[in-house]
Amino acid sequence: MLRQTKVCRTAAHVNQFLSLPSFAKINWSLRILGKRPDNFHEVRTTLQTISLHDRLHFELSKDRHVAVSCNDPAIPTDEQNLIVRAGHALQNRYSISNGARVQLEKIIPTQAGLGGGSSNAAVALLALARLWQIEASANELIEIAADLGADVPFFLFGGCMLATGTGATLSALPDTDALNLIIIAPSASVSTRDAYASLQAAALTSDTPEFILSSSQNAANSGDSFPWLRSDFENDFESVIFDIYPEIRRAKEVLLAAGATAALMSGSGSSVFGVFADHESQQQALEKIQCEAGWRIMPCVTVSRNEYRHAIGEEVFRSYAL
């Protein structure tokens, strides 16, 4: 059972309306293997959905416009928004004449390494394909998702998955019981593009699948809860991002001082998550954490693949054999 965040267990699908949750993710590990000939980076990362989520409300419209509104005025609602781009990608590929009005209730912090925009895009693909009655295959949706962003295909599945290549090649990992987390989102915002640019050193380019960077922190002993991470609980971005944004390093130190058994920056930052032994330890940590100005403190739990599918709606995934 998800304890920290109330999750809708079924998709609300009434006539021409659809309302779905859009979950965030963390990276249990993120290793940069080298720079590819196409100028993208080869990565190996373990992704995990968590209970922190936005909510998306879709309404079918008869014109071809994909109109997005959001409760956060800082979120762009034009072609920069991945929801809009997801809608246009479906329209262009399947010659769809309908459009949609989409209301985004934004909870997931932006530029925080939590995948909010990618999650929104994946949920938009699922919802709009359903509203527009598109008979798409799983492979077609995955292909469209990958064109939108490296993390987008992951959110068509959820749970715990290994992502390789540019991050869009996925392999399912075993889910575990819910793990208690606290996420700190510092006031610093980290652009993914800028984070990767900071890694553009000659020593990073390699044709061999070896780990080029090494974290300044020793790998955390994460215990039996997720045994596949015992030797790989690292984020290679920490070694560069912590120097640029000391506030993010402080967030990690705060979580460890509050009793986290392990803590790691998620994605390219700026959020840091701590893992706690149980719900009681998590709650005790919330009382200990001294919040700096502009920080957001968010308790949550991991979301398994089955919970993810159930929350969005099994019928949605079955429609595309995902």
Beta strands, then each sheet from edge to edge (+ up, - down):
strand 1: 12-14
strand 2: 17-35
strand 3: 41-61
strand 4: 66-70
strand 5: 99-105
strand 6: 160-165
strand 7: 169-172
strand 8: 180-185
strand 9: 262-265
strand 10: 272-276
strand 11: 296-301
sheet 1: 1+ 2- 3+ 5- 4-
sheet 2: 1+ 2- 3+ 6- 7+
sheet 3: 9+ 10- 8+ 11-
end
